[in-house]
Every structure is written in structure tokens, then in C-alpha cells.
Amino acid sequence: MRGIRPLAVLGALAVALTGCGPGWGHDPDLPHIAIVSKGFQHQFWQAVKRGAEEEAERRGAGVTFMGPPTEQDVEAQLNMLTNAIARQPDAIGLAALDSRATEPLLRQAEEAGIPVIAFDSGVDSEIPRTTVATDNRAAAALAAEHLAGLLGGTGTVGLVVHDQTSGSGVDRRDGFLDWMRANAPGITVLDPQYGGGDQLVSADITKAVLAANPDLDGLYASNEGSAVGVLRGVAESGHEDLVVVGFDSGRAQLDAVRDGTLAGAVTQDPIDMGRRLVLAGLAAMDGEELPATVDTGFHWYDARTVDDPALAGVLYQ
Amino acid sequence: MTATDTTDTVDHPARRGGLAGAARARLQQLLALASLLVIGAFFSVASPFFLTYGNFTAILFSTVVIGTLAVGTTLVIVSGGIDLSLGTGMALCAVVAGVLMVDLGLPLAVGVPAAILFGGLIGLVNGLNVTLLGIPPFIATLAMMLVAGGLALVLSNSAPIYFTDVPGYLDISTGNLVPGVDFPNAVLILLVAAVVAGLVLSRTVLGRHTYSVGSNEAATALSGVDVRRVKIAVYVLAGLFTGLAGILISARLGSAQPATGMGYELQAIAAVVIGGTSLSGGRGSVVGTLIGALIISVLNNGLQIMSIPQEWQNVILGCVILVAVYADMLRRRRRG
């Protein structure tokens, strides 16, 4: 009967899948860390994945890495976390999109005796054994220090920040403002503007700031989307002698640093984040005490250092 | 479930093959069910973690939102229409629930029905746009997808609304009807919703007219049926299910996430198609849709439990959809 044919195709698919099985998946004899991230295909998360896989390989462990298609897909992330717990890994790494929605599943993991390591941003819960993340305040202070240095300690600067509610947005804003207030009395800082990390919105904001402050000397952008938007806004409004510093990397920012339109940027170290996540997971499954937070480092790069092999690992395209 | 024998209640005139037709309809549903069982059996052998009670409820729980949307939109698709506003419409209904119960402090008994009715209102607008204005369903509901997604952001100030202070709200999805037995209420609600949709489609005049409009709109109109009223009714029903999905997702997450929902409509449509409902209308069943939704969540769950790299999970899911549609085409070719 011809109706059977689709079933046969499905069967063939299943057989093919079994054939691929051993090459895929993870070795069941190794300690296994299931990582549930905030995203998957973005360069930042791929770099975290790479760092985690490299470290796991070195330590004789196995990792699996999954994440929802967008950072709005809270439900998809919950399903992934549910499935990760069902697989009974030895530890779980979690970058929660919404801490509160995650809480019941965290309790489930705790009951199952699976230690949880938070990464990228903290989780509002007692359950994670530690949080592996960038110290965004310190990183933003480094950006402020470089901007002040480039301006010789005098002038007026503006901020285009990606978000005023998330932890990373607040920390990257306040780290910058606090450093300027404490160390750069000659620099006037305008009120922060928020562009949602959207390139076009950030570009429009930048043009408005420049229209209102024609004598502006410098701009700081708090993430990749904001920085690309600021650069676009500066270019469209024809200001040439403005000093712009950015955050994170990505192709557009790297190119802008090379051609001089971006003076430099602070980048997080997602590969190091992946590595330290695995180390924390292995330590947690051995019952070791962990510090409340693990700082995964950040680096300043500019035209001189952008192609330095030492930074190749942290600058993602 | 009563909807088992609904497929092909009415079909192209050339196809009213009596017993043979009914047998083929059953065969299609059996095929979908058999696929589900084959996939399930495969994962049971492949991973020791798949066939456990905890994982069984996890799969059902993860089917709830897409399943509810898919069940509702089955009616629209059987009538020959399409609804792309399901996903963001769901987010908007969740936000409306949040505004009513969190911001305005209305009780659960008012807020929940109001949010579901709001979904019906979205459906009514879709239905009127399609019938009175004559806008093709694809365009009308695409526009509504954008409007609803935007309104969800406007009403919520682009921030999640948390239901922490609404007593009992989270239990709608995560509670258990029988205390101590781990079986989420949301799954029961999906089953009840599916029975209702199945009954509407198989046991009511509206259901018969829906099949009829989907298979031959002109002939149905000539036979004296008010086609416009049928179409408006199916969009309103789909909208009510969208509202219900909005309640279920926000009760599970503990918050209304205004930016979520985009893409859910395509997953729901995929579930409908895998379940054997024809995108050109006139044919399909709610039971098939449920099986289709289950196939998607079993695949997602099983592939993740087997630690298949995420890139490949979508490849495999896509292949399954191709196989399902291919099966549908084979049946139609046979018929012609």
C-alpha cells in the first residue's frame, strides 16, 4: 500500500539518526554538564559554547549546549531546561532569560541533586552554586578610563545604553558614570540615552544628541548594537572628530576600530566564560565550595591591538 | 475522542466515496498516530531517560501552548483560511490578562474570561477584515500579527508583567488537579479545549459548514449557507483559543512576556499540517492536529534528551514536516 511509504521514509530517517548517534551526543561515561544558554546562533553564545567544549575536552568531561532562537523565547528555554534535567546530567549551566519563571525548575534540579551554575547574568535564587559572569561595572569603568584618557581629561561626553532595566544595562551605565564622577572632574557627562540595543534606534538617538550638543567630544555605547548604531548616527550627521568607545565585538565594531571611526572598545571574554563555567560545574559536582561570583574578565582593544593574536580568542566576528 | 471520525465529513464532490473514503480518512489518522508511536519507540530505545513518567508529563506540558493554538486554528484552516496572528495575539492576550489582574487588580474570575474574550475580539476583527473588506486571510492576519505584537509592547511598556501577586493564577497551568499527582492542569485544559473544538467541527452545523466552505466555497454559498458568517465564526473561535493559550503560557511563565509569540503561529500551522489537515481547506481533524503537535514536541524532547546538536534538531524537524506533507499529497494524487 502506497500510504505506507511515508512511514518507511520516517523509518529510514530514524535508522540514519541511530547511525549518527555515537558521533553526536556525548559519551555517557564522562561527567556531563548540560548548558542552557540565552541564545544559540549569536556569535557571543557560540564563543561561550566553544570555550566550554574546549575546556570539557581538556578535563575529560562532556558538555551539551542549547539555547532558544531569540532572547524573548522564555517558554522554549523552560522546555530546554526541563529536557536537560530529564537527562540527569552531573551539573547544569544556566543563563536564565527570566529568573522567576525558572525558579520551579531550579528547585526540581536541586531535588534531583544536580548542581546548577548560573552564567552570563545572575539568577534571583539561592539555588545556583555560583555565578560565572563579566564584571560589567569594572568593564564599563575601563571604557570610561580610556575615553577620558583619549580626551585628555576635558570635554563633554554622552552615553547610548542598551537597556535601563536589565542587570547588564544598569551596570554598564553606572560603572561608566561612577568612574567619570570619581576620576574625571574636567569631563561633563550628559544624561544617558537608551536605544534598546537596536542599531537604528541608537543611530537616531545619537543624531538627536549631536543636534542638541554640537560641541560634544565623545560618546560611549554599551553593547554591540548600540555601538554600531552610534557609529552610523555619527557618520550620518557628519561629525568627524568625535571620540567613540564601544562595548563587545562583532564584525562591524572590529572594522570600525581598524578604520579609526571607533577609538576602541571593551570586550567581554565569552570563551573564558565557557571555560570557567565548565570548571565551576566540575568543581560543583565534586562537592567543592565555590565563591559567590566568578569574574570572567574583559579586555580593551583599539587599532593597535585589534589584530593582536593574543586577543584573537576574545574578539568574535 | 469524539473527533476521530471527523475527517472528510464533507469533501470535494468527486470524492464522496462513501465507505472507501471513510476508510482512507481513518488510515491517514492511523498513519499520523503510527508515526508518533514509531518516533516514541525509537527514542525509548535510544535513551534511557525518555520513557519515564516525569518525561511523559514534560512532553505533554511542552505541547500545551502550541497545541492550544493549533487546535483553534484547525477550524480556520479547514475553512480554507489561515491565521498568522496566533502567536503575537497570544502575547497580547497574556498582556491584557496582566493589565486586568495585576495593574487593575481585578479578580481571577473576571480577568481570565476577559482575556480569553479579548482573543475572540482579535478573531472577530480578523473575520470582519476577511469577509466584509475581502482582504485575503494571509494579509489580514499578517497585519493583525504586527498590530497585536505592537499593542502587546504598548500595553506592557515593553516590560514583562509578573503575576506574583495574583493568587491562584500560576496554578491554572502548573497546579495539579489531584494533589500530589504530577499532572499539570494545563494539559487537562488542552484536552478539554480539544474536545470542544473537535465537537464543534464534527457534531455541529457550523462544523459541517466549515468543511463545506473549505472544500467548495461557491457551491456552499449557492446552497444557501451564509459563508461570511461561517468564516467570521471560525476566526472568532480561533481567537478564543488564542486567548486561552495566552492564559496558559503566562500562567506557566508567571509573567506576560510582551515580546514573545512571533513564530508560534508557524509551529501551530506545522502541527496542523503534520496532523493531516489540508492547507487548501475542506479536510482535517482536531485529533490529527493534537497528534501533529505531539509529534513536534516528542521530536524536540527526544532530540534534546539524546543530546543531538541543536543545529541538527531543526533539520530533522523540517524533514518530518516534509514527510508529513508528502504523505498528504500522495493521498490527494490517488484521489484525482
Interface residues (C-beta under 8 A of the other chain):
Chain A: R2 G3 R5 P6 L7 V9 L10 G11 L13 A14 L17 T18 G21 W24 G25 H26 F40 T64 F65 M66 G67 P69 T70 Q72 D73 V74 E75 L78 N79 M80 T82 N83 A84 A86 R87 Q88 D98 R100 A101 P104 T165
Chain B: L27 Q28 L31 A34 S35 V38 I39 F42 A46 S47 F49 T52 G54 N55 A58 F61 S62 V65 A159 P160 Y162 T164 T174 I249 R252 L253 G254 S255 Q257 A259 T260 M262 G263 N300 N301 Q304 I305 M306 S307 I308 P309 Q310 W312 I316 C319 V320 V323 A324 Y326 A327 L330 R331 R334
